[in-house]
């Protein structure tokens, strides 16, 4: 059996294991790579070979685990996609929304290319039509039910406690007279999270492929999350400002509404402070939650039994159209705005940030993980300015980071999840985490259980040898995974061109004054860009 890591290896996006077993080639998850330009270019990798994929298992509906599915369909994948019912319901919304974004961004890029006289603009990753075709390939699997996608392969989903419908996958492959068992954790939810039930423990397995997003730390006191949200609201309400909450449309938006509901019950949500839900996708996703109440935890179900809907507020307003979204920024007075995307790298929230992040009376409340290279990560790491729609905007708003809302288990909770699965012969592979978090968690696992873990690299291939359940590294593909940046060439080109410019300054001084000021303006922009670059270094 061979495992090829095409994503979420020493990073937290693009989750995709390509598995070769029993004569089949299949995927566990197929997510979007999210981050800077170099990371997102991985979405166009030829290594997926969609026409050669027999079937796909999806652990849950978040785009970093499922967002490449329409591209797979577009490029020749025709097999079944296995997932739970709630995951299917959410993906039918999320993939079409993602496809719409891909098409819009491609259209904007095409216009930029035309204005600049350039040819061959980048195409959309996939279209709405591709997403619609993908929906026809979903095969619903109930928790604890055995699915056999091919001879010799069996799989069972267990509740992962992460988002609605999320699953941990336990896989068995029987070949050459031997059965190998693997657990793919998916994303592991934190215990006592709002709305969804806690994660289950699947039966033990030979290999455990485990996420490690928060492997280096525990969340702050999770019971204080509602209180901290109330503090952010009070801060901006007292100053007449707005509270901007970048939130993923699935799970996080619903949790925030739940918490605002609790604050309203405690008298801590000002009645004159409207709550705008500015995400058509989040509005439709909330309807999916309401249709899958059997997956809620005891507290949420008890609220519903009393006729108390945790996702409703008397002061709540929905913004479905573009015009309704734009009107929010014309609203005079304090307000709460919940909008996607959660990492501020797309969507309507970027417009709300442009209108508010430079105002000292505003609050920006981060309630989820911020990936490397995303605008959200830069703001959390105290950037003084942020680029929005080609404009550098000062960060003067008060920034709140509330990790207690995270859908991911913290370090001690990850260890608790692993404990019943651990046995002396188990082999543990860490994925879905930044390298520093993984190194810390690996050391903690060694201290507690006395075993070493393997930290997967992007594009690495592992052959599961079956000898004492050890994983043997076959190929690392380091040069392909992380192409070397040719700094000598780049710095040399800058030196060469700056030298050419200086040689022509005497000629420039003979030009009309207006032309000189235009060049001066261009050089000042270059100087400003270099100053910002140096400050980041």
C-alpha positions as CSV (number, residue, x, y, z in Angstrom):
1,X,0.0,0.0,0.0
2,X,1.3,3.5,-0.9
3,X,0.2,6.9,0.3
4,X,1.0,10.1,-1.7
5,X,0.6,13.4,0.1
6,X,-0.7,16.0,-2.3
7,X,-1.6,18.5,0.3
8,X,-1.9,19.4,4.0
9,X,1.7,18.3,4.6
10,X,3.4,20.8,6.9
11,X,0.6,23.2,6.0
12,X,-3.2,23.2,6.8
13,X,-4.8,23.5,3.4
14,X,-5.2,21.3,0.3
15,X,-5.8,18.0,2.2
16,X,-5.5,15.1,-0.1
17,X,-4.1,11.6,0.4
18,X,-3.8,9.5,-2.8
19,X,-3.9,5.9,-1.8
20,X,-2.9,2.9,-3.9
21,X,-4.2,-0.4,-2.6
22,X,-5.8,-3.6,-3.9
23,X,-5.2,-2.5,-7.5
24,X,-7.1,0.8,-7.0
25,X,-6.0,4.4,-6.8
26,X,-8.3,6.6,-4.7
27,X,-8.3,9.8,-2.6
28,X,-9.1,10.5,1.0
29,X,-10.2,14.2,0.7
30,X,-9.4,16.5,-2.2
31,X,-9.1,20.1,-0.9
32,X,-8.2,23.5,-2.2
33,X,-4.8,24.9,-1.4
34,X,-5.2,28.4,0.1
35,X,-2.6,31.0,0.8
36,X,-0.3,33.0,-1.4
37,X,0.1,32.8,-5.1
38,X,2.8,30.0,-4.9
39,X,0.6,27.8,-2.6
40,X,-2.5,28.3,-4.7
41,X,-0.7,27.3,-7.9
42,X,-0.7,23.8,-6.4
43,X,-4.4,23.6,-7.3
44,X,-3.4,23.2,-10.9
45,X,-0.9,20.4,-10.3
46,X,-0.9,17.5,-12.8
47,X,-0.1,15.0,-10.1
48,X,-3.7,14.3,-9.2
49,X,-4.4,12.5,-12.5
50,X,-8.2,12.6,-12.0
51,X,-9.0,10.1,-14.8
52,X,-6.9,7.5,-12.9
53,X,-8.8,8.0,-9.6
54,X,-11.4,5.2,-8.9
55,X,-13.3,6.8,-6.0
56,X,-12.9,9.5,-3.3
57,X,-13.7,9.6,0.4
58,X,-14.5,13.1,1.8
59,X,-14.2,13.6,5.6
60,X,-16.1,16.9,5.7
61,X,-17.4,19.8,3.7
62,X,-14.7,22.5,4.4
63,X,-13.1,23.7,1.2
64,X,-9.6,22.8,2.3
65,X,-10.8,19.1,2.3
66,X,-13.2,19.1,-0.6
67,X,-12.8,22.2,-2.8
68,X,-10.9,20.6,-5.7
69,X,-13.7,18.0,-6.4
70,X,-15.2,19.9,-9.4
71,X,-11.7,20.2,-10.9
72,X,-11.3,16.5,-10.6
73,X,-14.6,16.0,-12.4
74,X,-13.7,18.5,-15.0
75,X,-10.5,16.6,-15.8
76,X,-11.9,13.2,-16.1
77,X,-12.8,11.7,-12.7
78,X,-16.1,9.8,-13.0
79,X,-16.2,7.6,-9.9
80,X,-18.3,7.8,-6.7
81,X,-17.6,10.4,-3.9
82,X,-18.4,8.9,-0.5
83,X,-19.5,11.2,2.3
84,X,-22.1,11.6,5.0
85,X,-25.6,13.1,4.3
86,X,-24.9,16.4,6.0
87,X,-21.6,16.7,4.2
88,X,-23.4,16.1,0.9
89,X,-26.0,18.7,1.8
90,X,-23.4,21.3,2.6
91,X,-21.2,20.5,-0.4
92,X,-24.0,21.0,-2.9
93,X,-24.0,24.6,-1.6
94,X,-20.3,25.1,-1.0
95,X,-19.0,23.8,-4.3
96,X,-21.3,25.9,-6.4
97,X,-20.4,28.9,-4.4
98,X,-16.7,28.2,-4.8
99,X,-17.2,27.7,-8.6
100,X,-19.0,31.0,-8.8
101,X,-16.0,32.7,-7.1
102,X,-13.6,30.9,-9.5
103,X,-15.6,32.2,-12.5
104,X,-15.8,35.7,-11.2
105,X,-12.1,35.9,-10.4
106,X,-11.2,34.6,-13.8
107,X,-13.5,37.2,-15.4
108,X,-11.8,40.0,-13.4
109,X,-8.4,38.7,-14.4
110,X,-9.4,38.6,-18.0
111,X,-10.4,42.2,-17.9
112,X,-7.1,43.2,-16.3
113,X,-5.2,41.4,-19.0
114,X,-7.3,43.2,-21.7
115,X,-6.7,46.6,-20.1
116,X,-2.9,45.9,-20.0
117,X,-2.8,44.5,-23.5
118,X,-1.8,41.0,-22.3
119,X,-2.9,37.6,-23.6
120,X,-3.8,34.2,-22.1
121,X,-5.3,35.2,-18.8
122,X,-5.6,32.4,-16.2
123,X,-8.7,30.3,-16.5
124,X,-11.1,29.4,-13.7
125,X,-10.2,26.3,-11.8
126,X,-13.7,25.0,-12.5
127,X,-17.2,26.2,-13.4
128,X,-20.6,26.1,-11.8
129,X,-21.5,23.4,-14.4
130,X,-18.5,21.3,-13.1
131,X,-19.8,21.7,-9.6
132,X,-23.3,20.6,-10.6
133,X,-21.9,17.5,-12.3
134,X,-19.9,16.7,-9.2
135,X,-23.0,16.7,-7.1
136,X,-24.4,13.8,-9.1
137,X,-21.4,11.7,-8.0
138,X,-22.1,11.9,-4.2
139,X,-22.8,8.6,-2.5
140,X,-24.2,9.0,1.1
141,X,-22.7,6.8,3.8
142,X,-24.2,6.7,7.3
143,X,-22.0,6.8,10.4
144,X,-20.8,3.3,11.4
145,X,-22.0,1.7,8.2
146,X,-19.5,-0.4,6.2
147,X,-18.9,0.7,2.7
148,X,-16.9,-1.5,0.2
149,X,-16.0,0.6,-2.8
150,X,-13.8,-2.2,-4.3
151,X,-12.9,-5.8,-3.6
152,X,-10.6,-6.0,-0.6
153,X,-11.3,-2.4,0.7
154,X,-13.7,-1.6,3.5
155,X,-14.3,1.8,5.2
156,X,-16.4,3.1,8.1
157,X,-17.1,6.7,9.1
158,X,-17.1,7.8,12.8
159,X,-18.2,11.2,14.0
160,X,-15.2,13.6,14.1
161,X,-17.0,16.3,16.2
162,X,-15.6,19.0,13.9
163,X,-18.5,20.4,11.8
164,X,-21.9,19.1,10.9
165,X,-21.4,15.7,9.1
166,X,-17.7,15.5,9.7
167,X,-16.2,12.1,9.9
168,X,-13.0,10.2,10.8
169,X,-12.4,7.4,8.3
170,X,-11.2,3.9,9.3
171,X,-10.0,2.0,6.3
172,X,-9.1,-1.6,5.9
173,X,-7.3,-3.0,2.8
174,X,-6.8,-6.8,2.4
175,X,-4.2,-7.7,-0.2
176,X,-1.5,-10.4,-0.5
177,X,-3.1,-12.3,2.3
178,X,-2.7,-9.4,4.8
179,X,-5.1,-6.8,6.2
180,X,-3.8,-3.3,6.8
181,X,-5.9,-0.8,8.8
182,X,-5.6,2.9,8.7
183,X,-7.4,5.8,10.5
184,X,-7.6,9.1,8.7
185,X,-8.6,11.5,11.4
186,X,-10.0,14.3,9.2
187,X,-10.2,17.4,11.3
188,X,-10.7,16.5,15.0
189,X,-13.3,18.7,16.8
190,X,-12.7,20.1,20.3
191,X,-14.8,18.5,23.1
192,X,-17.9,20.4,24.3
193,X,-18.0,22.5,21.1
194,X,-21.3,24.3,20.4
195,X,-23.9,22.6,18.2
196,X,-22.3,19.3,17.2
197,X,-21.6,16.2,19.3
198,X,-18.2,15.3,20.5
199,X,-15.8,13.1,18.4
200,X,-16.0,9.3,18.7
201,X,-13.1,6.9,19.0
202,X,-12.9,4.4,16.2
203,X,-11.4,1.0,16.8
204,X,-7.6,0.9,16.9
205,X,-5.6,0.6,13.6
206,X,-2.1,-0.2,12.4
207,X,-1.6,3.4,11.1
208,X,-3.0,6.7,12.3
209,X,-2.9,9.7,10.0
210,X,-3.6,12.5,12.3
211,X,-4.3,16.2,12.0
212,X,-2.1,18.6,14.1
213,X,-3.4,22.1,13.4
214,X,-3.1,23.2,17.1
215,X,-0.4,20.7,18.0
216,X,1.7,23.4,19.7
217,X,-0.9,24.9,22.0
218,X,-4.2,24.7,23.8
219,X,-7.0,27.1,23.2
220,X,-7.6,29.8,25.7
221,X,-10.3,29.2,28.3
222,X,-13.1,28.1,25.9
223,X,-15.7,29.1,28.5
224,X,-14.6,32.7,28.2
225,X,-15.2,32.8,24.4
226,X,-18.7,34.2,24.7
227,X,-17.5,36.7,27.3
228,X,-14.7,37.8,25.0
229,X,-17.1,38.3,22.1
230,X,-19.3,40.4,24.4
231,X,-16.2,42.6,25.2
232,X,-15.5,43.2,21.5
233,X,-19.2,44.1,21.0
234,X,-19.1,46.5,24.0
235,X,-15.9,48.1,22.8
236,X,-17.3,49.2,19.4
237,X,-20.9,49.8,20.7
238,X,-19.6,52.4,23.2
239,X,-17.6,54.1,20.5
240,X,-20.2,54.0,17.8
241,X,-18.2,51.6,15.6
242,X,-18.8,48.3,13.8
243,X,-17.8,44.8,14.8
244,X,-16.5,42.8,11.8
245,X,-16.4,39.0,12.2
246,X,-14.7,37.2,9.3
247,X,-16.3,33.7,9.6
248,X,-16.5,30.6,7.5
249,X,-20.0,30.1,6.2
250,X,-20.3,26.6,7.6
251,X,-20.2,25.9,11.4
252,X,-18.4,29.1,12.4
253,X,-21.2,31.5,11.4
254,X,-23.7,29.2,13.1
255,X,-21.6,29.1,16.3
256,X,-21.3,32.9,16.3
257,X,-25.1,33.2,15.9
258,X,-25.5,30.7,18.8
259,X,-23.2,32.8,21.0
260,X,-25.0,36.1,20.1
261,X,-28.2,34.3,21.1
262,X,-26.7,33.5,24.5
263,X,-25.4,37.1,24.9
264,X,-28.9,38.4,24.1
265,X,-30.4,36.1,26.8
266,X,-27.8,37.6,29.2
267,X,-28.7,41.2,28.3
268,X,-25.2,41.7,26.8
269,X,-26.3,42.2,23.2
270,X,-27.4,45.9,22.8
271,X,-30.9,46.0,21.3
272,X,-29.9,48.9,19.1
273,X,-27.0,47.0,17.5
274,X,-28.2,45.1,14.5
275,X,-26.5,41.8,13.4
276,X,-26.0,41.6,9.7
277,X,-25.3,38.2,8.2
278,X,-23.7,39.2,5.0
279,X,-23.1,35.8,3.3
280,X,-25.8,34.2,1.1
281,X,-23.9,30.9,1.5
282,X,-24.0,31.2,5.3
283,X,-27.7,31.8,5.2
284,X,-28.3,28.7,3.1
285,X,-25.9,26.7,5.2
286,X,-27.8,27.6,8.3
287,X,-30.9,26.1,6.7
288,X,-28.9,22.9,6.2
289,X,-28.1,22.9,9.9
290,X,-31.8,23.2,10.7
291,X,-32.6,20.2,8.5
292,X,-30.0,18.0,10.3
293,X,-30.9,18.6,13.9
294,X,-30.4,14.9,14.8
295,X,-26.6,15.6,14.7
296,X,-26.8,18.4,17.3
297,X,-25.5,17.9,20.8
298,X,-27.8,17.7,23.8
299,X,-27.8,21.4,24.7
300,X,-28.7,22.5,21.2
301,X,-31.5,20.0,20.9
302,X,-32.9,21.0,24.3
303,X,-33.0,24.6,23.1
304,X,-34.9,23.6,20.0
305,X,-37.3,21.4,21.9
306,X,-38.3,24.5,24.0
307,X,-38.9,26.4,20.7
308,X,-35.8,28.5,21.2
309,X,-33.9,28.5,17.8
310,X,-30.2,29.2,18.6
311,X,-29.7,30.6,15.1
312,X,-32.3,33.4,15.4
313,X,-32.0,36.9,16.8
314,X,-34.6,39.7,16.9
315,X,-32.1,42.2,15.6
316,X,-30.7,39.9,12.8
317,X,-30.8,41.1,9.2
318,X,-29.8,39.1,6.1
319,X,-27.9,40.5,3.1
320,X,-28.5,38.3,0.1
321,X,-28.0,40.7,-2.8
322,X,-24.9,42.8,-3.6
323,X,-27.0,45.9,-3.1
324,X,-28.0,44.8,0.4
325,X,-24.3,44.1,1.2
326,X,-23.2,47.5,0.0
327,X,-26.0,49.2,2.1
328,X,-24.5,47.8,5.3
329,X,-21.5,50.2,5.0
330,X,-24.0,53.1,4.6
331,X,-25.6,52.1,7.9
332,X,-25.0,54.9,10.5
333,X,-24.2,53.6,13.9
334,X,-22.8,50.5,15.7
335,X,-23.5,47.1,14.1
336,X,-22.2,43.5,14.0
337,X,-21.3,42.2,10.6
338,X,-20.7,38.5,10.1
339,X,-19.2,37.8,6.6
340,X,-17.0,35.4,4.7
341,X,-14.4,34.4,4.0
342,X,-13.0,33.4,7.4
343,X,-9.3,34.1,6.4
344,X,-10.2,37.4,4.6
345,X,-8.7,36.2,1.3
346,X,-12.0,36.5,-0.7
347,X,-15.7,37.4,-0.4
348,X,-17.6,40.3,1.0
349,X,-15.7,40.6,4.2
350,X,-12.9,42.3,2.4
351,X,-15.2,45.2,1.5
352,X,-16.3,45.6,5.1
353,X,-12.6,45.6,6.2
354,X,-11.8,48.3,3.7
355,X,-14.6,50.5,5.1
356,X,-13.7,49.8,8.8
357,X,-10.3,48.5,9.6
358,X,-8.7,52.0,9.5
359,X,-11.2,53.3,12.2
360,X,-10.1,53.1,15.8
361,X,-13.7,52.6,17.0
362,X,-14.1,49.4,14.9
363,X,-13.4,45.8,16.1
364,X,-12.2,43.0,14.0
365,X,-12.9,39.6,15.7
366,X,-11.1,36.5,14.4
367,X,-12.8,33.3,15.4
368,X,-10.9,30.7,13.4
369,X,-7.5,29.6,12.1
370,X,-5.7,32.0,9.8
371,X,-3.6,30.2,7.2
372,X,0.0,31.3,6.3
373,X,0.0,34.0,3.6
374,X,-3.7,35.0,4.1
375,X,-4.7,38.6,4.9
376,X,-6.3,37.4,8.1
377,X,-2.9,35.9,9.3
378,X,-1.2,39.2,8.5
379,X,-3.7,41.2,10.6
380,X,-3.5,38.7,13.5
381,X,0.3,39.1,13.4
382,X,-0.1,42.8,13.9
383,X,0.5,44.1,10.4
384,X,0.4,47.9,10.4
385,X,-1.1,48.0,6.9
386,X,-3.1,45.6,4.8
387,X,-3.6,45.5,1.0
388,X,-7.3,45.6,0.0
389,X,-8.3,45.9,-3.6
390,X,-4.9,47.3,-4.5
391,X,-4.9,49.9,-1.8
392,X,-2.8,49.9,1.4
393,X,-5.1,50.5,4.3
394,X,-3.9,51.3,7.8
395,X,-4.9,48.8,10.6
396,X,-6.2,51.0,13.4
397,X,-9.2,48.9,14.5
398,X,-8.9,46.8,17.7
399,X,-8.1,43.2,16.8
400,X,-9.6,40.4,18.9
401,X,-8.5,36.8,18.4
402,X,-10.9,34.3,20.1
403,X,-9.5,30.8,19.7
404,X,-12.2,29.2,21.9
405,X,-14.4,29.1,18.8
406,X,-12.0,26.9,16.9
407,X,-13.5,23.8,15.4
408,X,-10.1,22.1,16.0
409,X,-9.0,20.3,19.1
410,X,-6.1,21.9,21.0
411,X,-2.9,20.1,21.9
412,X,-4.1,18.3,25.0
413,X,-7.4,17.4,23.3
414,X,-5.5,15.9,20.4
415,X,-3.6,13.8,22.8
416,X,-6.8,12.7,24.5
417,X,-8.2,11.7,21.1
418,X,-5.2,9.7,20.4
419,X,-5.0,7.9,23.7
420,X,-7.6,5.2,23.1
421,X,-6.2,4.5,19.6
422,X,-2.6,4.1,20.7
423,X,-1.0,0.7,20.9
424,X,2.6,-0.4,20.9
425,X,2.6,-1.4,17.2
426,X,0.8,1.7,15.9
427,X,2.5,4.0,13.5
428,X,1.5,7.7,13.7
429,X,1.8,10.1,10.8
430,X,1.1,13.8,11.4
431,X,-0.5,15.9,8.7
432,X,-2.6,19.1,8.5
433,X,-0.4,21.4,10.6
434,X,2.4,23.9,10.3
435,X,5.9,22.4,10.9
436,X,6.4,24.1,14.3
437,X,3.1,22.8,15.6
438,X,3.8,19.3,14.3
439,X,7.3,19.2,15.8
440,X,5.9,20.1,19.2
441,X,3.0,17.6,19.0
442,X,5.4,14.8,17.9
443,X,7.6,15.5,21.0
444,X,4.5,15.4,23.2
445,X,3.4,12.1,21.7
446,X,6.9,10.7,22.3
447,X,6.8,11.8,25.9
448,X,3.4,10.4,26.7
449,X,3.4,7.2,24.6
450,X,7.0,6.5,24.1
451,X,6.7,6.3,20.3
452,X,8.1,8.4,17.4
453,X,5.8,9.9,14.8
454,X,6.4,10.6,11.2
455,X,5.8,14.2,9.9
456,X,4.7,14.0,6.2
457,X,6.2,16.3,3.6
458,X,4.3,17.8,0.6
459,X,4.5,15.3,-2.3
460,X,6.1,12.7,-0.2
461,X,5.2,9.1,-1.0
462,X,5.0,6.5,1.8
463,X,5.0,2.8,1.4
464,X,3.3,1.0,4.3
465,X,5.6,-1.9,4.7
466,X,3.6,-4.0,7.1
467,X,6.8,-4.7,9.0
468,X,6.0,-3.7,12.6
469,X,3.6,-1.2,11.1
470,X,6.4,1.1,10.1
471,X,6.1,3.6,7.2
472,X,9.1,3.6,4.8
473,X,9.7,6.8,2.9
474,X,9.9,6.1,-0.8
475,X,10.3,9.4,-2.5
476,X,10.4,13.0,-1.1
477,X,10.2,15.0,-4.4
478,X,11.7,18.0,-2.5
479,X,12.8,19.9,-5.5
480,X,9.3,19.7,-7.0
481,X,7.5,20.3,-3.7
482,X,9.5,23.5,-2.9
483,X,11.2,24.9,-6.0
484,X,14.3,26.9,-5.1
485,X,13.9,30.6,-5.3
486,X,16.7,32.0,-7.4
487,X,17.6,35.0,-5.3
488,X,20.9,35.6,-7.1
489,X,19.0,36.1,-10.4
490,X,16.3,38.3,-8.9
491,X,18.7,40.6,-7.0
492,X,21.0,40.7,-10.0
493,X,18.2,41.8,-12.3
494,X,17.2,44.5,-9.8
495,X,20.8,45.8,-9.6
496,X,21.2,45.7,-13.4
497,X,18.0,47.6,-14.0
498,X,18.6,50.2,-11.3
499,X,22.1,50.7,-12.7
500,X,20.5,51.4,-16.1
501,X,18.1,53.8,-14.5
502,X,20.8,55.8,-12.8
503,X,22.8,56.0,-16.0
504,X,19.8,57.7,-17.6
505,X,19.1,60.2,-14.9
506,X,21.0,62.9,-16.7
507,X,18.8,62.3,-19.8
508,X,15.7,62.4,-17.6
509,X,16.7,65.8,-16.2
510,X,16.5,67.2,-19.7
511,X,12.8,66.1,-20.0
512,X,9.9,68.5,-19.4
513,X,9.1,69.0,-15.7
514,X,5.7,67.2,-15.8
515,X,7.4,64.0,-17.3
516,X,10.0,64.2,-14.5
517,X,7.4,64.3,-11.8
518,X,5.6,61.3,-13.3
519,X,8.8,59.3,-13.1
520,X,9.4,60.6,-9.6
521,X,6.0,59.3,-8.6
522,X,6.9,55.9,-10.0
523,X,10.2,55.8,-8.2
524,X,8.6,56.8,-4.9
525,X,6.1,53.9,-5.2
526,X,9.1,51.6,-5.8
527,X,10.8,53.0,-2.7
528,X,7.6,52.5,-0.7
529,X,7.3,48.9,-1.9
530,X,10.9,48.2,-0.9
531,X,10.4,49.8,2.5
532,X,7.4,47.6,3.2
533,X,9.3,44.5,2.0
534,X,12.2,45.3,4.3
535,X,9.9,45.9,7.3
536,X,8.5,42.4,6.8
537,X,12.0,40.9,6.8
